[in-house]
Amino acid sequence: MKLLRYGKPGKERPGLLDADGKIRDLSEQVGDIAGAALAPASLKKLAKIDPNSLPLVRGNPRLGPCVAETGKFICIGLNYADHAAESNLPVPSEPVVFMKASSAIVGPNDDVLIPRGSKKTDWEVELGVVIGKKAKYVSEAEALDYVAGYCVAHDVSERAFQTERQGQWTKGKSCDTFGPIGPWLVTKDEIADPQNLKMWLTVNGKKRQDGSTKTMVYGVAHLVSYLSQFMSLLPGDIISTGTPPGVGMGMKPPKYLKNGDVVELGIEGLGTQKQTFVQDK
């Protein structure tokens, strides 16, 4: 299934994408794509519904973040060896973990705000992993049992805030609108292998990132298990699993986003995003 949320910011309704690419309303079945609705039993129940029996959503509504009520937005740094190299940093001996504020989350096609004082706003296409049930001290072998599905995540970053402002990476990752997710949550049964998905990103039509999740240093199962040793992962939590090479910081000379730039990105089987970057006032 491809689950989604549509409507104006703060007033999104739950829906799913049918086989014809049309939105069907799920409001009578679930309150939102969040919490208990992401549990295995709930997803199994939703999968049995004939999409044609659901109300058709007319027009072309805005798509909101594909998951609501996200408690934790956990990110993994330097999880592609070639990205670590372009960042002039070693491949980590354990996953590098940092947090992105949940207040950064926006819809997949919403404008992204370049924050005040920013000189180095950058792009990063990433595979997002959505947790479906509480995971605590889980093994790598059972880790995927706790995953509800996957989505495209854009880990927008302000490099000066991230690396030059005497703090951890979080302050360069958590600016408002720096976390577009969606367009939809694709349930894990539709993704045969999360470690073999092509991913790409363009800036103003020029290809900047062209990679695959198969080059991750630490795969999805390892990350879910690893994180669960330090904290409970709860339904709706998102793990953003790192980016392949091609970010602006790694270009020679570095290139960063400016007012009016358009970024498009996507992951095989998970849909695409498109954002215009706008200077915040």
Contacts in CASP RR format, 6 or more apart in sequence:
PFRMAT RR
TARGET T0000
AUTHOR 0000-0000-0000
METHOD contacts of the structure
MODEL  1
MKLLRYGKPGKERPGLLDADGKIRDLSEQVGDIAGAALAPASLKKLAKID
PNSLPLVRGNPRLGPCVAETGKFICIGLNYADHAAESNLPVPSEPVVFMK
ASSAIVGPNDDVLIPRGSKKTDWEVELGVVIGKKAKYVSEAEALDYVAGY
CVAHDVSERAFQTERQGQWTKGKSCDTFGPIGPWLVTKDEIADPQNLKMW
LTVNGKKRQDGSTKTMVYGVAHLVSYLSQFMSLLPGDIISTGTPPGVGMG
MKPPKYLKNGDVVELGIEGLGTQKQTFVQDK
1 16 0 8 1.000
1 43 0 8 1.000
1 46 0 8 1.000
1 47 0 8 1.000
1 186 0 8 1.000
1 187 0 8 1.000
1 190 0 8 1.000
2 16 0 8 1.000
2 17 0 8 1.000
2 184 0 8 1.000
2 185 0 8 1.000
2 186 0 8 1.000
2 187 0 8 1.000
2 190 0 8 1.000
3 14 0 8 1.000
3 15 0 8 1.000
3 16 0 8 1.000
3 26 0 8 1.000
3 33 0 8 1.000
3 46 0 8 1.000
3 66 0 8 1.000
3 184 0 8 1.000
3 185 0 8 1.000
3 186 0 8 1.000
3 187 0 8 1.000
4 14 0 8 1.000
4 15 0 8 1.000
4 16 0 8 1.000
4 17 0 8 1.000
4 23 0 8 1.000
4 33 0 8 1.000
4 63 0 8 1.000
4 64 0 8 1.000
4 66 0 8 1.000
4 182 0 8 1.000
4 183 0 8 1.000
4 184 0 8 1.000
4 185 0 8 1.000
5 12 0 8 1.000
5 13 0 8 1.000
5 14 0 8 1.000
5 15 0 8 1.000
5 32 0 8 1.000
5 33 0 8 1.000
5 63 0 8 1.000
5 64 0 8 1.000
5 65 0 8 1.000
5 66 0 8 1.000
5 67 0 8 1.000
5 68 0 8 1.000
6 12 0 8 1.000
6 13 0 8 1.000
6 15 0 8 1.000
6 23 0 8 1.000
6 57 0 8 1.000
6 61 0 8 1.000
6 62 0 8 1.000
6 63 0 8 1.000
6 64 0 8 1.000
7 13 0 8 1.000
7 61 0 8 1.000
7 62 0 8 1.000
7 63 0 8 1.000
7 64 0 8 1.000
8 62 0 8 1.000
9 62 0 8 1.000
9 64 0 8 1.000
9 106 0 8 1.000
9 110 0 8 1.000
12 32 0 8 1.000
12 64 0 8 1.000
12 65 0 8 1.000
12 68 0 8 1.000
13 25 0 8 1.000
13 26 0 8 1.000
13 27 0 8 1.000
14 25 0 8 1.000
14 26 0 8 1.000
14 27 0 8 1.000
14 29 0 8 1.000
14 30 0 8 1.000
14 31 0 8 1.000
14 32 0 8 1.000
14 33 0 8 1.000
14 37 0 8 1.000
15 23 0 8 1.000
15 24 0 8 1.000
15 25 0 8 1.000
15 26 0 8 1.000
15 27 0 8 1.000
15 33 0 8 1.000
15 54 0 8 1.000
15 57 0 8 1.000
16 23 0 8 1.000
16 24 0 8 1.000
16 26 0 8 1.000
16 46 0 8 1.000
16 51 0 8 1.000
16 54 0 8 1.000
17 23 0 8 1.000
17 24 0 8 1.000
17 184 0 8 1.000
18 24 0 8 1.000
18 51 0 8 1.000
18 52 0 8 1.000
18 54 0 8 1.000
19 51 0 8 1.000
22 56 0 8 1.000
22 57 0 8 1.000
23 56 0 8 1.000
23 57 0 8 1.000
23 61 0 8 1.000
24 51 0 8 1.000
24 54 0 8 1.000
24 55 0 8 1.000
24 56 0 8 1.000
24 57 0 8 1.000
25 54 0 8 1.000
25 55 0 8 1.000
25 56 0 8 1.000
25 57 0 8 1.000
26 33 0 8 1.000
26 46 0 8 1.000
26 54 0 8 1.000
29 46 0 8 1.000
29 49 0 8 1.000
29 54 0 8 1.000
30 37 0 8 1.000
30 42 0 8 1.000
30 46 0 8 1.000
31 37 0 8 1.000
32 68 0 8 1.000
32 69 0 8 1.000
33 66 0 8 1.000
33 67 0 8 1.000
33 68 0 8 1.000
33 185 0 8 1.000
34 67 0 8 1.000
34 68 0 8 1.000
34 69 0 8 1.000
34 235 0 8 1.000
34 236 0 8 1.000
35 69 0 8 1.000
35 132 0 8 1.000
35 234 0 8 1.000
35 235 0 8 1.000
35 236 0 8 1.000
36 42 0 8 1.000
36 235 0 8 1.000
37 43 0 8 1.000
37 46 0 8 1.000
38 67 0 8 1.000
38 130 0 8 1.000
38 131 0 8 1.000
38 132 0 8 1.000
38 133 0 8 1.000
38 148 0 8 1.000
38 235 0 8 1.000
38 236 0 8 1.000
39 132 0 8 1.000
39 133 0 8 1.000
39 148 0 8 1.000
39 235 0 8 1.000
40 132 0 8 1.000
40 133 0 8 1.000
40 145 0 8 1.000
40 148 0 8 1.000
43 148 0 8 1.000
43 187 0 8 1.000
47 187 0 8 1.000
47 189 0 8 1.000
62 107 0 8 1.000
62 109 0 8 1.000
62 110 0 8 1.000
63 107 0 8 1.000
63 108 0 8 1.000
63 109 0 8 1.000
63 182 0 8 1.000
63 183 0 8 1.000
63 184 0 8 1.000
64 106 0 8 1.000
64 107 0 8 1.000
64 108 0 8 1.000
64 110 0 8 1.000
64 182 0 8 1.000
65 105 0 8 1.000
65 106 0 8 1.000
65 107 0 8 1.000
65 108 0 8 1.000
65 180 0 8 1.000
65 181 0 8 1.000
65 182 0 8 1.000
66 107 0 8 1.000
66 108 0 8 1.000
66 130 0 8 1.000
66 151 0 8 1.000
66 181 0 8 1.000
66 182 0 8 1.000
66 183 0 8 1.000
66 184 0 8 1.000
66 185 0 8 1.000
67 130 0 8 1.000
67 151 0 8 1.000
67 181 0 8 1.000
67 185 0 8 1.000
67 236 0 8 1.000
67 238 0 8 1.000
69 236 0 8 1.000
70 102 0 8 1.000
70 105 0 8 1.000
70 236 0 8 1.000
70 237 0 8 1.000
70 238 0 8 1.000
71 102 0 8 1.000
71 234 0 8 1.000
71 236 0 8 1.000
71 237 0 8 1.000
72 99 0 8 1.000
72 102 0 8 1.000
72 231 0 8 1.000
72 233 0 8 1.000
72 234 0 8 1.000
72 237 0 8 1.000
72 238 0 8 1.000
73 99 0 8 1.000
73 100 0 8 1.000
73 101 0 8 1.000
73 102 0 8 1.000
73 104 0 8 1.000
73 105 0 8 1.000
73 179 0 8 1.000
73 237 0 8 1.000
73 238 0 8 1.000
73 240 0 8 1.000
74 97 0 8 1.000
74 98 0 8 1.000
74 99 0 8 1.000
74 100 0 8 1.000
74 227 0 8 1.000
74 237 0 8 1.000
74 238 0 8 1.000
74 239 0 8 1.000
74 240 0 8 1.000
75 97 0 8 1.000
75 98 0 8 1.000
75 99 0 8 1.000
75 100 0 8 1.000
75 126 0 8 1.000
75 155 0 8 1.000
75 169 0 8 1.000
75 173 0 8 1.000
75 239 0 8 1.000
75 240 0 8 1.000
75 242 0 8 1.000
76 95 0 8 1.000
76 96 0 8 1.000
76 97 0 8 1.000
76 218 0 8 1.000
76 223 0 8 1.000
76 239 0 8 1.000
76 240 0 8 1.000
76 241 0 8 1.000
76 242 0 8 1.000
77 92 0 8 1.000
77 95 0 8 1.000
77 96 0 8 1.000
77 97 0 8 1.000
77 98 0 8 1.000
77 169 0 8 1.000
77 242 0 8 1.000
78 84 0 8 1.000
78 87 0 8 1.000
78 89 0 8 1.000
78 91 0 8 1.000
78 92 0 8 1.000
78 96 0 8 1.000
78 217 0 8 1.000
78 242 0 8 1.000
79 95 0 8 1.000
79 96 0 8 1.000
79 216 0 8 1.000
79 217 0 8 1.000
79 218 0 8 1.000
79 219 0 8 1.000
79 241 0 8 1.000
79 242 0 8 1.000
79 243 0 8 1.000
80 215 0 8 1.000
80 216 0 8 1.000
80 217 0 8 1.000
80 242 0 8 1.000
80 243 0 8 1.000
80 244 0 8 1.000
80 245 0 8 1.000
81 91 0 8 1.000
81 215 0 8 1.000
81 217 0 8 1.000
82 215 0 8 1.000
82 244 0 8 1.000
82 245 0 8 1.000
83 242 0 8 1.000
83 243 0 8 1.000
83 244 0 8 1.000
83 245 0 8 1.000
83 246 0 8 1.000
83 247 0 8 1.000
84 90 0 8 1.000
84 91 0 8 1.000
84 92 0 8 1.000
84 217 0 8 1.000
85 245 0 8 1.000
86 245 0 8 1.000
86 246 0 8 1.000
86 247 0 8 1.000
86 249 0 8 1.000
86 250 0 8 1.000
87 247 0 8 1.000
87 249 0 8 1.000
87 250 0 8 1.000
91 217 0 8 1.000
92 217 0 8 1.000
94 226 0 8 1.000
95 217 0 8 1.000
95 218 0 8 1.000
95 222 0 8 1.000
95 223 0 8 1.000
95 226 0 8 1.000
95 227 0 8 1.000
97 227 0 8 1.000
97 230 0 8 1.000
98 168 0 8 1.000
98 169 0 8 1.000
98 170 0 8 1.000
98 173 0 8 1.000
99 170 0 8 1.000
99 173 0 8 1.000
99 174 0 8 1.000
100 155 0 8 1.000
100 170 0 8 1.000
100 173 0 8 1.000
100 174 0 8 1.000
100 178 0 8 1.000
100 179 0 8 1.000
100 240 0 8 1.000
101 170 0 8 1.000
101 173 0 8 1.000
101 174 0 8 1.000
103 174 0 8 1.000
103 176 0 8 1.000
104 156 0 8 1.000
104 173 0 8 1.000
104 174 0 8 1.000
104 175 0 8 1.000
104 176 0 8 1.000
104 177 0 8 1.000
104 178 0 8 1.000
104 179 0 8 1.000
105 179 0 8 1.000
105 180 0 8 1.000
105 181 0 8 1.000
106 112 0 8 1.000
106 177 0 8 1.000
106 179 0 8 1.000
106 180 0 8 1.000
106 181 0 8 1.000
107 180 0 8 1.000
107 181 0 8 1.000
107 182 0 8 1.000
108 152 0 8 1.000
108 154 0 8 1.000
108 180 0 8 1.000
108 181 0 8 1.000
108 182 0 8 1.000
108 183 0 8 1.000
108 272 0 8 1.000
108 273 0 8 1.000
108 274 0 8 1.000
108 275 0 8 1.000
109 180 0 8 1.000
109 183 0 8 1.000
109 273 0 8 1.000
109 274 0 8 1.000
109 275 0 8 1.000
110 177 0 8 1.000
110 180 0 8 1.000
110 275 0 8 1.000
111 177 0 8 1.000
111 275 0 8 1.000
111 276 0 8 1.000
111 277 0 8 1.000
111 278 0 8 1.000
112 154 0 8 1.000
112 156 0 8 1.000
112 177 0 8 1.000
112 178 0 8 1.000
112 180 0 8 1.000
112 263 0 8 1.000
112 275 0 8 1.000
112 276 0 8 1.000
112 277 0 8 1.000
112 278 0 8 1.000
113 175 0 8 1.000
113 176 0 8 1.000
113 177 0 8 1.000
113 277 0 8 1.000
113 278 0 8 1.000
113 279 0 8 1.000
113 280 0 8 1.000
114 121 0 8 1.000
114 257 0 8 1.000
114 258 0 8 1.000
114 259 0 8 1.000
114 277 0 8 1.000
114 278 0 8 1.000
114 279 0 8 1.000
114 280 0 8 1.000
115 121 0 8 1.000
115 158 0 8 1.000
115 161 0 8 1.000
115 175 0 8 1.000
115 176 0 8 1.000
115 280 0 8 1.000
116 280 0 8 1.000
116 281 0 8 1.000
118 158 0 8 1.000
118 160 0 8 1.000
118 161 0 8 1.000
118 175 0 8 1.000
119 160 0 8 1.000
119 256 0 8 1.000
120 158 0 8 1.000
120 159 0 8 1.000
120 160 0 8 1.000
120 161 0 8 1.000
120 249 0 8 1.000
120 254 0 8 1.000
120 256 0 8 1.000
121 156 0 8 1.000
121 157 0 8 1.000
121 158 0 8 1.000
121 159 0 8 1.000
121 256 0 8 1.000
121 257 0 8 1.000
121 277 0 8 1.000
122 156 0 8 1.000
122 157 0 8 1.000
122 158 0 8 1.000
122 159 0 8 1.000
122 247 0 8 1.000
122 248 0 8 1.000
122 249 0 8 1.000
122 256 0 8 1.000
122 257 0 8 1.000
123 154 0 8 1.000
123 156 0 8 1.000
123 157 0 8 1.000
123 201 0 8 1.000
123 203 0 8 1.000
123 208 0 8 1.000
123 209 0 8 1.000
123 247 0 8 1.000
123 248 0 8 1.000
123 257 0 8 1.000
123 263 0 8 1.000
123 265 0 8 1.000
124 154 0 8 1.000
124 155 0 8 1.000
124 156 0 8 1.000
124 157 0 8 1.000
124 201 0 8 1.000
124 209 0 8 1.000
124 242 0 8 1.000
124 243 0 8 1.000
124 247 0 8 1.000
125 152 0 8 1.000
125 153 0 8 1.000
125 154 0 8 1.000
125 199 0 8 1.000
125 200 0 8 1.000
125 201 0 8 1.000
125 209 0 8 1.000
125 243 0 8 1.000
125 244 0 8 1.000
125 265 0 8 1.000
125 266 0 8 1.000
125 267 0 8 1.000
126 152 0 8 1.000
126 153 0 8 1.000
126 154 0 8 1.000
126 155 0 8 1.000
126 199 0 8 1.000
126 240 0 8 1.000
126 241 0 8 1.000
126 242 0 8 1.000
126 243 0 8 1.000
127 150 0 8 1.000
127 152 0 8 1.000
127 153 0 8 1.000
127 194 0 8 1.000
127 197 0 8 1.000
127 199 0 8 1.000
127 213 0 8 1.000
127 220 0 8 1.000
127 240 0 8 1.000
127 241 0 8 1.000
127 242 0 8 1.000
127 267 0 8 1.000
127 270 0 8 1.000
128 150 0 8 1.000
128 151 0 8 1.000
128 152 0 8 1.000
128 153 0 8 1.000
128 181 0 8 1.000
128 238 0 8 1.000
128 239 0 8 1.000
128 240 0 8 1.000
128 241 0 8 1.000
129 147 0 8 1.000
129 149 0 8 1.000
129 150 0 8 1.000
129 194 0 8 1.000
129 220 0 8 1.000
129 223 0 8 1.000
129 224 0 8 1.000
129 238 0 8 1.000
129 239 0 8 1.000
129 240 0 8 1.000
129 241 0 8 1.000
130 147 0 8 1.000
130 148 0 8 1.000
130 149 0 8 1.000
130 150 0 8 1.000
130 151 0 8 1.000
130 185 0 8 1.000
130 236 0 8 1.000
130 237 0 8 1.000
130 238 0 8 1.000
131 146 0 8 1.000
131 147 0 8 1.000
131 148 0 8 1.000
131 224 0 8 1.000
131 233 0 8 1.000
131 234 0 8 1.000
131 235 0 8 1.000
131 236 0 8 1.000
131 237 0 8 1.000
131 238 0 8 1.000
131 239 0 8 1.000
132 146 0 8 1.000
132 147 0 8 1.000
132 148 0 8 1.000
132 149 0 8 1.000
132 235 0 8 1.000
132 236 0 8 1.000
133 146 0 8 1.000
133 148 0 8 1.000
133 235 0 8 1.000
134 146 0 8 1.000
134 232 0 8 1.000
134 233 0 8 1.000
134 234 0 8 1.000
134 235 0 8 1.000
135 143 0 8 1.000
135 146 0 8 1.000
135 224 0 8 1.000
135 227 0 8 1.000
135 228 0 8 1.000
135 232 0 8 1.000
135 233 0 8 1.000
136 228 0 8 1.000
136 232 0 8 1.000
136 233 0 8 1.000
137 228 0 8 1.000
137 229 0 8 1.000
138 145 0 8 1.000
138 146 0 8 1.000
138 224 0 8 1.000
138 225 0 8 1.000
138 228 0 8 1.000
139 225 0 8 1.000
140 221 0 8 1.000
140 222 0 8 1.000
140 224 0 8 1.000
140 225 0 8 1.000
141 221 0 8 1.000
143 220 0 8 1.000
143 221 0 8 1.000
143 222 0 8 1.000
143 224 0 8 1.000
143 225 0 8 1.000
143 228 0 8 1.000
144 188 0 8 1.000
144 220 0 8 1.000
144 221 0 8 1.000
144 224 0 8 1.000
146 224 0 8 1.000
146 228 0 8 1.000
146 233 0 8 1.000
147 188 0 8 1.000
147 220 0 8 1.000
147 224 0 8 1.000
148 185 0 8 1.000
148 187 0 8 1.000
148 188 0 8 1.000
148 235 0 8 1.000
148 236 0 8 1.000
149 185 0 8 1.000
149 186 0 8 1.000
149 187 0 8 1.000
149 188 0 8 1.000
149 191 0 8 1.000
150 185 0 8 1.000
150 186 0 8 1.000
150 188 0 8 1.000
150 191 0 8 1.000
150 194 0 8 1.000
150 267 0 8 1.000
150 270 0 8 1.000
151 181 0 8 1.000
151 182 0 8 1.000
151 184 0 8 1.000
151 185 0 8 1.000
151 186 0 8 1.000
151 238 0 8 1.000
151 270 0 8 1.000
152 181 0 8 1.000
152 182 0 8 1.000
152 183 0 8 1.000
152 265 0 8 1.000
152 266 0 8 1.000
152 267 0 8 1.000
152 270 0 8 1.000
152 271 0 8 1.000
152 272 0 8 1.000
152 273 0 8 1.000
153 179 0 8 1.000
153 180 0 8 1.000
153 181 0 8 1.000
153 182 0 8 1.000
153 238 0 8 1.000
153 240 0 8 1.000
154 179 0 8 1.000
154 180 0 8 1.000
154 181 0 8 1.000
154 263 0 8 1.000
154 265 0 8 1.000
154 273 0 8 1.000
154 275 0 8 1.000
155 173 0 8 1.000
155 178 0 8 1.000
155 179 0 8 1.000
155 240 0 8 1.000
155 242 0 8 1.000
155 243 0 8 1.000
156 173 0 8 1.000
156 175 0 8 1.000
156 177 0 8 1.000
156 178 0 8 1.000
156 179 0 8 1.000
156 180 0 8 1.000
157 172 0 8 1.000
157 173 0 8 1.000
157 178 0 8 1.000
157 247 0 8 1.000
158 172 0 8 1.000
158 173 0 8 1.000
158 175 0 8 1.000
158 178 0 8 1.000
159 172 0 8 1.000
159 249 0 8 1.000
159 254 0 8 1.000
159 256 0 8 1.000
161 171 0 8 1.000
161 172 0 8 1.000
161 175 0 8 1.000
162 169 0 8 1.000
162 171 0 8 1.000
162 172 0 8 1.000
162 173 0 8 1.000
163 169 0 8 1.000
165 171 0 8 1.000
165 172 0 8 1.000
172 178 0 8 1.000
176 280 0 8 1.000
180 273 0 8 1.000
180 275 0 8 1.000
181 238 0 8 1.000
182 270 0 8 1.000
182 271 0 8 1.000
182 273 0 8 1.000
183 271 0 8 1.000
183 272 0 8 1.000
183 273 0 8 1.000
184 270 0 8 1.000
184 271 0 8 1.000
186 269 0 8 1.000
186 270 0 8 1.000
188 194 0 8 1.000
190 269 0 8 1.000
191 197 0 8 1.000
191 269 0 8 1.000
191 270 0 8 1.000
194 213 0 8 1.000
194 219 0 8 1.000
194 220 0 8 1.000
195 213 0 8 1.000
195 214 0 8 1.000
195 216 0 8 1.000
195 219 0 8 1.000
195 220 0 8 1.000
196 212 0 8 1.000
196 213 0 8 1.000
196 214 0 8 1.000
197 212 0 8 1.000
197 213 0 8 1.000
197 214 0 8 1.000
197 267 0 8 1.000
197 268 0 8 1.000
197 269 0 8 1.000
197 270 0 8 1.000
198 211 0 8 1.000
198 212 0 8 1.000
198 267 0 8 1.000
198 268 0 8 1.000
199 209 0 8 1.000
199 210 0 8 1.000
199 211 0 8 1.000
199 212 0 8 1.000
199 213 0 8 1.000
199 244 0 8 1.000
199 265 0 8 1.000
199 266 0 8 1.000
199 267 0 8 1.000
199 268 0 8 1.000
200 207 0 8 1.000
200 209 0 8 1.000
200 210 0 8 1.000
200 211 0 8 1.000
200 265 0 8 1.000
200 266 0 8 1.000
201 207 0 8 1.000
201 208 0 8 1.000
201 209 0 8 1.000
201 246 0 8 1.000
201 263 0 8 1.000
201 264 0 8 1.000
201 265 0 8 1.000
201 266 0 8 1.000
202 208 0 8 1.000
202 263 0 8 1.000
202 264 0 8 1.000
202 265 0 8 1.000
203 255 0 8 1.000
203 257 0 8 1.000
203 261 0 8 1.000
203 262 0 8 1.000
203 263 0 8 1.000
204 261 0 8 1.000
204 262 0 8 1.000
205 262 0 8 1.000
205 264 0 8 1.000
208 246 0 8 1.000
208 247 0 8 1.000
208 248 0 8 1.000
209 243 0 8 1.000
209 244 0 8 1.000
209 245 0 8 1.000
209 246 0 8 1.000
209 247 0 8 1.000
209 265 0 8 1.000
210 244 0 8 1.000
211 244 0 8 1.000
211 245 0 8 1.000
212 244 0 8 1.000
213 219 0 8 1.000
213 241 0 8 1.000
213 267 0 8 1.000
215 244 0 8 1.000
216 241 0 8 1.000
216 242 0 8 1.000
218 226 0 8 1.000
219 241 0 8 1.000
220 239 0 8 1.000
220 241 0 8 1.000
223 239 0 8 1.000
223 241 0 8 1.000
224 233 0 8 1.000
224 239 0 8 1.000
227 233 0 8 1.000
227 239 0 8 1.000
233 239 0 8 1.000
248 254 0 8 1.000
248 255 0 8 1.000
248 256 0 8 1.000
249 256 0 8 1.000
257 263 0 8 1.000
257 277 0 8 1.000
258 277 0 8 1.000
259 277 0 8 1.000
259 278 0 8 1.000
259 279 0 8 1.000
260 276 0 8 1.000
260 277 0 8 1.000
260 278 0 8 1.000
261 276 0 8 1.000
261 277 0 8 1.000
262 274 0 8 1.000
262 275 0 8 1.000
262 276 0 8 1.000
262 277 0 8 1.000
263 273 0 8 1.000
263 274 0 8 1.000
263 275 0 8 1.000
263 277 0 8 1.000
264 272 0 8 1.000
264 273 0 8 1.000
264 274 0 8 1.000
264 275 0 8 1.000
265 272 0 8 1.000
265 273 0 8 1.000
266 272 0 8 1.000
266 273 0 8 1.000
END
